[in-house]
Amino acid sequence: QLYLEESGGGLVQPGGSLRLSCVYSGNRFSLFDMAWYRQAPGKQRELVASIFSGGTTNYIDAVQGRFTISRDNAKHTVYLQMNSLKPVNTAVYYCNRDAKVQFTWGRGTQVTVSS
C-alpha cells in the first residue's frame, strides 16, 4: 500500500530550527514534483514549498529565505529545513505531490513554535 510518512516535528522556541522528513513508499519517486503543505488551526491547508523533479524549488513569500526544501530520490524522501521559526509557523505539516492528482495524505507532523 502506498503511503507518505512525515516526521521531524516538535516543540521549538521562536528563532529555532527543525528539519522535517517525508518518505514515500512507492516507486518512481524521482519523477514526481513534491511539496510541503501546512494546516494551521482553523485555517485551510496551504502549500509552503515545492521541489520539482528537475530540482527547481519554489517557496511562498512568508518562508522564502528561512525554509529550504530538498529531496533524496534514492531514499524516496523529501525534506524541509526550517530556520528562524516563528509562532505563526505553528501547524501540522504534510508532504504530497505538487499536482492536481495527489497521493493519499499522510498524518502529517506537528510543528509548534512557542516560548
Secondary structure, 3 states (H helix, E strand, C coil): CCCEEEECCEEECCCCCEEEEEEECCCCHHHCCEEEEEECCCCCCEEEEEECCCCCEEECCCCCCCEEEEEEHHHCEEEEEECCCCHHHCEEEEEEECCCCCCCCCCCEEEEECC
